[in-house]
Structure formats: structure tokens, C-alpha cells
Amino acid sequence: MFWKYIALLLGGIAAMAISLGLAYRYELEWLRVVALTVPVAFVGLGAMIVKRRTQRANRTDGPDSVEYAEDVRARAAAYVFALIATAIALAVGVASPAVPSWIILLGLLAVLVVGYGISRLWVNRSARQ
């Protein structure tokens, strides 16, 4: 189930790395900005599309089902995690300007995806007990 999301994440990381490599090679500042924003947007959009297709295929994900309620709880926990992780990434960026911003953003993206996965597993585990 998670392999689709992992494929999206790896595709976004690859697109970001290639775009940043080209931007630094040809010293194009606008391409650096695009490389840091567009892959993140497309990964988010792709994850939303994959999730909706999975929900359509699985009728138990209706608005009044247990699975839907678990997913809402997992997203709420991941949102709080995302706020904390973003604040930490901002503090790292301000405290150490020598660290390139693309490394911080790449790390934040990976942490957010892993954070949702962990919160989803945590909610599923607590629902089984």
C-alpha cells in the first residue's frame, strides 16, 4: 500500500535533485526556486490522487466508516507533527546558514512523509487494541 507513496516521494526527490543540479550548473536562480517548490507540489498532488483512487476502490473508506475516522485522526496527528518539524527546519535554517536550503527542504519533506506513516501506524495500532 505504501509503495505508491514511496515511489512518489522518490520521484519528487529525483526531480528535485536533477533540477537543482542543473540550476547550480548553469547558475539559474529561478530554476532553484522552481526546483524547491514544484516537485513538492506535484508529490502532494500525486499523493492526493493516489489516495482518492484507493478510496474509490475500497468502499470501506466512506465518510461514516471506521477507516475514514482513523485516517482523519492520523492526518490530525501528522499535521501537528508537520508544524513542529517545520518550526525545527526553520530554526536549523536560521541557526546555520552554511547548510544549503535544499538539504533542509529535502529533509523536511522526508520527515513529513515518514511522520504521516508513523501516525497512521500508531492510529491503526491503537484502534486494534
ZADOFI-797379 format. One record per residue: x, y, z of N, C-alpha, C, O in turn. Coordinates in pm, 1 decimal. Example, Ala and Ser with C-alpha at 12.3 -4.5 7.8 and 13.67 -1.06 7.14 Angstrom:
BEGIN
PT         nu         nv         nw        cau        cav        caw         cu         cv         cw         ou         ov         ow
PT     1319.0     -569.0      780.0     1230.0     -450.0      780.0     1320.0     -330.0      780.0     1423.6     -331.9      846.5
PT     1285.0     -225.0      708.0     1367.0     -106.0      714.0     1290.0        3.0      787.0     1340.9      113.8      803.9
This chain:
BEGIN
PT         nu         nv         nw        cau        cav        caw         cu         cv         cw         ou         ov         ow
PT       81.8     -118.3        0.0        0.0        0.0        0.0       87.2      126.2        0.0       59.8      221.6      -72.8
PT      191.3      125.2       81.6      275.6      244.1       90.7      375.2      255.8      -24.4      440.2      359.4      -38.0
PT      388.7      153.3     -106.7      488.3      158.4     -213.2      456.5      267.0     -314.3      547.9      324.4     -373.4
PT      327.7      296.8     -335.7      291.9      404.3     -428.8      339.2      539.2     -375.7      389.1      622.9     -450.7
PT      322.7      558.4     -246.3      365.0      684.2     -185.6      517.2      696.4     -182.8      572.4      804.8     -201.8
PT      583.2      585.0     -159.0      729.4      585.8     -159.8      780.9      615.4     -300.3      879.1      687.7     -316.9
PT      713.8      558.9     -402.1      751.8      588.1     -540.8      732.4      736.5     -572.7      815.5      796.8     -640.6
PT      623.6      795.0     -524.2      601.9      938.7     -543.6      710.8     1020.8     -476.4      763.3     1115.7     -534.7
PT      744.1      983.8     -353.5      847.6     1055.8     -280.2      982.6     1045.7     -350.3     1052.8     1145.8     -364.8
PT     1019.0      925.9     -393.6     1147.0      908.8     -462.4     1148.8      982.7     -595.8     1252.1     1037.0     -634.7
PT     1036.7      985.2     -665.6     1027.4     1062.2     -789.7     1043.7     1211.1     -764.8     1111.0     1280.2     -841.3
PT      981.7     1261.2     -657.1      997.5     1402.4     -621.6     1139.6     1436.9     -583.2     1191.0     1542.5     -620.3
PT     1203.4     1347.8     -508.5     1343.2     1370.6     -469.8     1433.0     1369.8     -592.6     1523.5     1452.3     -604.3
PT     1407.9     1275.9     -684.9     1488.4     1270.2     -807.6     1469.1     1395.7     -892.0     1565.9     1451.4     -943.7
PT     1344.4     1440.1     -906.0     1317.9     1562.1     -983.7     1384.1     1682.9     -918.2     1438.6     1769.5     -986.5
PT     1378.9     1687.7     -785.7     1441.0     1798.0     -714.3     1592.8     1795.5     -731.2     1654.7     1899.5     -753.2
PT     1651.8     1678.1     -721.1     1797.2     1666.9     -733.6     1843.9     1702.6     -874.2     1942.6     1774.4     -890.2
PT     1775.2     1654.2     -974.4     1813.2     1685.4    -1112.4     1797.7     1833.5    -1141.0     1885.8     1895.2    -1200.9
PT     1685.2     1891.2    -1098.3     1661.9     2034.5    -1121.1     1764.1     2120.4    -1048.1     1813.3     2219.2    -1102.6
PT     1795.7     2082.7     -925.2     1895.4     2159.3     -850.6     2034.1     2144.5     -911.3     2112.4     2239.5     -913.4
PT     2063.8     2025.4     -960.2     2191.8     2006.5    -1027.4     2204.5     2095.2    -1150.2     2308.7     2156.6    -1173.1
PT     2098.7     2101.4    -1228.3     2100.1     2189.4    -1345.9     2105.6     2336.8    -1305.9     2174.4     2416.3    -1370.0
PT     2033.4     2372.9    -1200.5     2031.9     2512.3    -1156.6     2169.2     2557.0    -1108.6     2212.8     2667.9    -1139.3
PT     2237.2     2471.5    -1033.6     2371.2     2507.3     -985.8     2474.2     2502.8    -1097.9     2570.4     2579.6    -1097.4
PT     2454.4     2413.9    -1192.9     2549.1     2402.9    -1304.8     2544.9     2527.3    -1392.3     2648.6     2580.9    -1431.5
PT     2421.5     2573.2    -1422.8     2405.2     2688.3    -1512.0     2378.3     2818.8    -1438.0     2354.5     2922.1    -1500.8
PT     2381.9     2814.7    -1303.9     2364.4     2931.6    -1217.6     2235.4     3007.4    -1249.2     2236.8     3128.3    -1272.3
PT     2124.8     2934.2    -1249.6     1993.7     2992.2    -1275.0     1916.0     2997.6    -1143.1     1872.2     2894.6    -1091.9
PT     1899.7     3115.9    -1089.8     1832.8     3131.0     -960.7     1684.7     3092.9     -970.1     1630.8     3033.1     -876.9
PT     1619.2     3126.2    -1079.9     1476.6     3094.1    -1092.8     1455.1     2942.5    -1095.9     1352.9     2893.4    -1047.8
PT     1549.9     2869.1    -1151.8     1537.1     2723.5    -1155.7     1556.2     2663.0    -1016.5     1499.6     2557.9     -986.3
PT     1634.0     2727.2     -933.7     1649.1     2680.0     -795.3     1516.1     2692.6     -720.3     1475.7     2602.2     -647.2
PT     1450.1     2804.9     -739.8     1321.0     2825.4     -673.7     1218.7     2724.4     -725.2     1143.7     2665.8     -647.1
PT     1216.1     2704.6     -855.5     1123.9     2607.3     -915.2     1156.1     2466.7     -865.9     1065.6     2388.8     -836.0
PT     1284.1     2434.5     -857.5     1325.6     2300.9     -814.2     1286.6     2272.9     -669.9     1266.8     2157.1     -632.9
PT     1275.2     2375.7     -588.4     1239.6     2356.1     -448.3     1089.4     2359.6     -423.4     1044.0     2317.9     -316.9
PT     1012.2     2408.1     -518.6      868.1     2420.4     -495.4      784.2     2325.0     -579.9      692.1     2262.1     -527.9
PT      813.6     2313.4     -706.5      728.7     2235.1     -796.4      727.2     2085.5     -761.4      618.8     2027.4     -756.9
PT      841.1     2020.6     -736.5      832.9     1877.9     -700.6      751.7     1852.5     -573.2      680.8     1752.4     -563.9
PT      761.8     1941.4     -476.9      684.6     1924.2     -354.0      535.5     1932.7     -383.6      456.7     1853.5     -332.0
PT      497.0     2029.7     -467.7      356.1     2043.8     -503.7      306.3     1921.5     -581.2      196.0     1873.0     -556.1
PT      386.5     1872.1     -674.3      344.4     1756.2     -752.7      339.7     1629.1     -669.1      252.6     1545.0     -690.9
PT      430.1     1613.3     -575.0      425.3     1496.4     -486.4      299.1     1501.8     -400.7      232.4     1400.0     -382.1
PT      266.3     1618.6     -349.1      143.3     1633.4     -270.7       19.0     1606.7     -352.8      -72.2     1537.9     -307.0
PT       14.3     1660.3     -473.6      -99.1     1637.0     -562.3     -108.6     1490.2     -601.8     -217.7     1433.1     -604.4
PT        4.9     1429.6     -632.3        5.5     1287.5     -667.5      -40.7     1200.2     -552.8     -114.5     1103.9     -573.7
PT        2.1     1232.8     -431.6      -40.8     1155.4     -314.9     -191.3     1167.8     -293.7     -257.8     1071.2     -256.2
PT     -244.1     1287.2     -317.8     -388.2     1306.4     -303.1     -465.1     1225.4     -407.9     -568.4     1166.0     -376.7
PT     -415.5     1222.8     -531.3     -481.8     1146.6     -637.2     -475.8      996.8     -608.3     -575.4      926.2     -624.1
PT     -358.9      948.1     -565.9     -345.2      805.8     -533.9     -438.7      768.5     -419.6     -501.6      662.8     -422.4
PT     -447.7      854.3     -320.3     -533.2      826.4     -206.0     -680.3      821.4     -246.9     -753.8      732.8     -203.2
PT     -722.9      914.5     -329.4     -864.1      914.7     -372.9     -896.7      793.1     -458.0    -1005.5      736.7     -446.3
PT     -805.2      752.7     -542.3     -829.4      632.8     -623.9     -837.7      509.1     -535.5     -919.9      420.7     -559.1
PT     -753.4      503.2     -434.8     -758.0      390.7     -341.9     -888.9      391.2     -264.9     -947.3      285.5     -241.3
PT     -935.1      508.1     -226.0    -1060.6      516.4     -152.3    -1179.2      475.0     -239.5    -1272.3      410.5     -191.2
PT    -1176.0      511.8     -367.4    -1284.5      469.7     -455.8    -1286.0      318.6     -474.2    -1392.7      257.5     -481.2
PT    -1168.5      258.9     -481.9    -1160.8      114.0     -499.4    -1201.9       40.3     -372.5    -1252.3      -71.8     -379.3
PT    -1180.7      102.0     -258.4    -1211.2       40.6     -130.1    -1332.4      110.6      -70.6    -1321.0      222.8      -21.4
PT    -1445.9       47.2      -74.5    -1570.9      109.6      -29.4    -1578.0      128.3      121.9    -1668.7      195.9      170.4
PT    -1485.8       70.9      197.0    -1490.6       87.1      341.5    -1438.6      223.1      385.9    -1442.6      255.3      504.6
PT    -1389.8      303.4      291.3    -1338.7      435.5      326.8    -1445.4      543.9      314.4    -1413.0      659.7      288.3
PT    -1569.7      508.3      332.4    -1677.9      606.0      328.9    -1669.2      699.8      448.0    -1600.4      669.9      545.6
PT    -1738.8      813.8      440.9    -1728.5      914.0      548.0    -1776.0      866.8      684.9    -1739.2      925.4      786.6
PT    -1856.2      763.2      688.4    -1905.3      716.1      817.5    -1841.7      583.8      860.6    -1893.9      515.9      949.0
PT    -1730.5      547.4      799.2    -1665.8      421.3      833.4    -1555.6      441.6      938.2    -1510.5      553.6      962.4
PT    -1514.7      332.9      998.1    -1409.4      335.6     1098.9    -1275.7      373.5     1035.2    -1197.3      448.0     1094.1
PT    -1249.9      321.7      914.5    -1123.7      350.4      846.7    -1108.3      499.2      816.9     -999.1      554.7      829.4
PT    -1216.5      562.3      778.1    -1212.1      705.7      749.5    -1183.0      784.7      877.0    -1105.0      880.0      875.3
PT    -1245.5      745.1      986.4    -1222.0      813.4     1114.1    -1076.6      795.5     1158.3    -1015.7      888.0     1212.0
PT    -1021.7      676.1     1135.5     -880.5      653.5     1169.0     -789.1      741.1     1084.0     -690.5      795.5     1133.7
PT     -822.0      754.4      956.8     -740.2      836.5      868.8     -746.2      983.6      909.5     -645.1     1053.5      903.6
PT     -861.3     1030.1      949.9     -873.5     1168.9      996.2     -789.0     1190.4     1121.4     -722.8     1293.3     1134.5
PT     -791.0     1095.2     1212.1     -707.2     1105.9     1332.6     -559.1     1104.8     1296.9     -480.6     1179.4     1355.4
PT     -520.3     1020.4     1201.0     -379.8     1013.9     1159.5     -336.7     1143.8     1092.8     -225.7     1191.8     1116.2
PT     -423.6     1200.8     1009.9     -389.6     1328.2      945.2     -378.3     1440.9     1046.4     -293.7     1529.2     1032.0
PT     -462.7     1438.8     1148.7     -454.4     1541.2     1252.7     -322.9     1530.5     1328.9     -259.0     1631.6     1358.1
PT     -283.0     1409.1     1360.7     -155.0     1389.1     1429.9      -38.8     1428.0     1339.7       58.9     1486.5     1386.5
PT      -48.1     1396.5     1211.5       58.2     1432.1     1117.5       65.8     1583.2     1098.0      174.1     1636.8     1074.4
PT      -46.7     1652.0     1107.5      -46.7     1797.7     1094.3       29.9     1862.0     1209.2      111.1     1951.9     1187.7
PT        4.3     1816.4     1329.8       77.5     1869.0     1445.2      225.9     1837.7     1430.6      310.4     1922.5     1459.2
PT      257.6     1717.0     1386.3      395.8     1677.9     1362.3      458.9     1767.0     1255.0      574.8     1806.5     1267.3
PT      382.6     1798.7     1149.8      433.6     1883.8     1041.7      463.6     2024.5     1091.7      563.3     2084.3     1051.2
PT      379.3     2077.8     1178.3      404.7     2211.2     1234.2      533.6     2213.1     1315.9      614.1     2305.4     1304.3
PT      552.0     2111.8     1397.5      673.2     2105.0     1480.6      796.6     2085.5     1393.2      898.6     2150.9     1415.1
PT      788.7     1996.0     1294.2      902.9     1970.4     1206.7      938.2     2093.8     1123.3     1055.9     2121.1     1100.0
PT      837.9     2167.4     1078.8      863.8     2289.3     1001.8      930.2     2395.4     1088.5     1020.8     2465.2     1042.7
PT      886.4     2408.1     1212.4      949.2     2504.2     1303.4     1095.0     2466.3     1330.0     1181.8     2553.3     1336.2
PT     1121.1     2338.2     1345.4     1258.3     2293.0     1366.9     1343.4     2317.8     1243.1     1458.4     2360.4     1254.5
PT     1287.7     2291.6     1124.4     1361.4     2316.5      999.7     1390.9     2465.6      983.1     1498.9     2502.9      937.3
PT     1297.0     2549.1     1019.6     1319.2     2693.9     1013.6     1428.7     2735.4     1110.1     1513.9     2817.5     1076.1
PT     1427.1     2679.4     1229.9     1530.7     2712.6     1328.1     1668.5     2666.3     1280.3     1767.9     2736.2     1299.5
PT     1674.0     2548.6     1218.3     1801.7     2499.5     1165.0     1850.5     2591.3     1053.3     1969.1     2623.2     1045.7
PT     1758.4     2633.5      967.0     1795.5     2723.2      857.3     1847.0     2857.5      905.3     1939.3     2913.7      846.4
PT     1788.1     2909.0     1011.3     1831.2     3038.5     1065.9     1960.5     3023.3     1145.1     2049.0     3108.4     1136.5
PT     1971.7     2916.0     1221.9     2087.7     2898.3     1309.3     2215.1     2862.2     1232.6     2325.3     2897.7     1274.6
PT     2200.0     2792.5     1121.8     2319.2     2752.4     1046.5     2300.7     2786.5      898.0     2255.9     2702.9      819.6
PT     2335.1     2908.6      861.0     2318.1     2948.4      721.6     2411.2     2875.9      624.5     2393.2     2886.5      503.2
PT     2509.7     2803.0      675.2     2600.5     2729.7      587.7     2534.1     2605.8      527.6     2578.3     2555.9      424.1
PT     2428.1     2555.8      592.0     2357.3     2438.9      540.1     2269.1     2484.7      423.6     2187.3     2575.1      440.3
PT     2284.8     2423.6      306.6     2202.2     2464.3      192.4     2053.0     2442.0      218.9     2013.5     2345.0      283.6
PT     1972.8     2532.7      168.2     1828.9     2524.4      193.0     1766.1     2401.3      130.2     1666.4     2350.4      181.3
PT     1822.1     2352.7       20.6     1763.4     2234.5      -42.4     1780.9     2111.0       43.5     1697.7     2020.4       38.7
PT     1887.0     2105.4      121.9     1905.6     1991.7      212.7     1801.9     1997.4      324.3     1745.3     1895.1      363.0
PT     1777.8     2116.1      374.9     1677.6     2132.3      480.3     1539.2     2097.2      427.4     1463.3     2027.3      494.6
PT     1505.3     2144.7      307.8     1374.3     2116.1      249.6     1359.3     1968.2      217.6     1252.9     1910.5      240.1
PT     1462.3     1907.4      166.4     1458.4     1765.3      135.3     1439.1     1683.2      262.9     1360.2     1588.8      265.8
PT     1511.3     1719.8      366.7     1494.4     1652.4      494.9     1355.2     1672.3      552.0     1296.9     1579.5      607.9
PT     1301.5     1793.4      538.0     1167.4     1821.0      587.5     1063.7     1739.0      512.1      971.6     1684.6      573.0
PT     1077.7     1729.6      381.8      984.5     1650.4      301.4      986.5     1504.3      344.5      881.4     1442.3      360.6
PT     1104.9     1450.1      362.8     1116.4     1310.4      406.0     1057.9     1291.7      546.2      989.4     1192.7      572.1
PT     1084.1     1384.8      635.1     1032.1     1375.1      771.7      879.2     1382.3      772.4      814.6     1312.2      850.2
PT      821.3     1465.5      687.2      675.5     1476.8      682.7      610.2     1348.8      632.0      507.9     1305.7      685.3
PT      668.1     1288.9      530.8      612.1     1163.1      479.1      624.8     1052.7      582.7      530.3      977.2      605.1
PT      740.6     1042.9      645.7      760.4      941.9      748.9      669.8      970.5      869.0      617.9      877.7      931.0
PT      651.1     1097.1      901.4      563.9     1133.6     1013.3      420.1     1090.7      991.8      355.1     1042.6     1084.6
PT      369.3     1107.8      869.4      233.2     1061.3      841.8      225.8      909.5      850.4      130.3      854.8      905.6
PT      324.8      842.5      797.0      325.7      696.1      803.3      326.8      645.2      946.1      255.6      550.6      979.8
PT      407.7      707.9     1029.6      414.3      667.2     1170.3      282.5      696.1     1241.3      234.3      613.2     1318.6
PT      223.8      813.3     1215.7       97.2      844.8     1281.9      -13.9      751.9     1234.2     -102.1      715.2     1311.8
PT       -9.8      713.7     1106.8     -109.6      619.1     1055.2      -93.6      482.0     1121.6     -192.5      419.7     1160.1
PT       29.5      435.8     1134.8       53.7      308.3     1202.7       13.7      314.8     1349.1      -41.3      218.7     1403.0
PT       40.9      427.7     1414.0        6.2      444.8     1555.1     -145.6      440.7     1574.7     -195.3      377.0     1667.6
PT     -218.0      509.0     1486.8     -364.7      510.1     1497.0     -420.2      371.3     1468.7     -511.7      326.8     1537.9
PT     -367.3      302.4     1368.9     -413.9      166.0     1339.1     -387.4       72.8     1456.5     -470.0      -12.4     1489.1
PT     -272.5       89.3     1519.3     -236.2        3.6     1632.9     -330.0       30.0     1751.0     -375.1      -63.7     1817.0
PT     -358.9      157.0     1777.3     -447.2      187.9     1890.2     -591.0      146.4     1862.0     -666.2      118.0     1955.2
PT     -630.4      142.5     1734.6     -766.4      101.1     1702.1     -784.9      -50.0     1718.6     -895.0      -96.5     1748.1
PT     -678.4     -125.0     1699.8     -686.8     -270.6     1714.5     -697.1     -313.5     1860.2     -747.7     -421.8     1889.5
PT     -649.9     -230.3     1951.2     -648.2     -269.5     2092.8     -778.3     -239.2     2161.1     -793.2     -266.1     2280.3
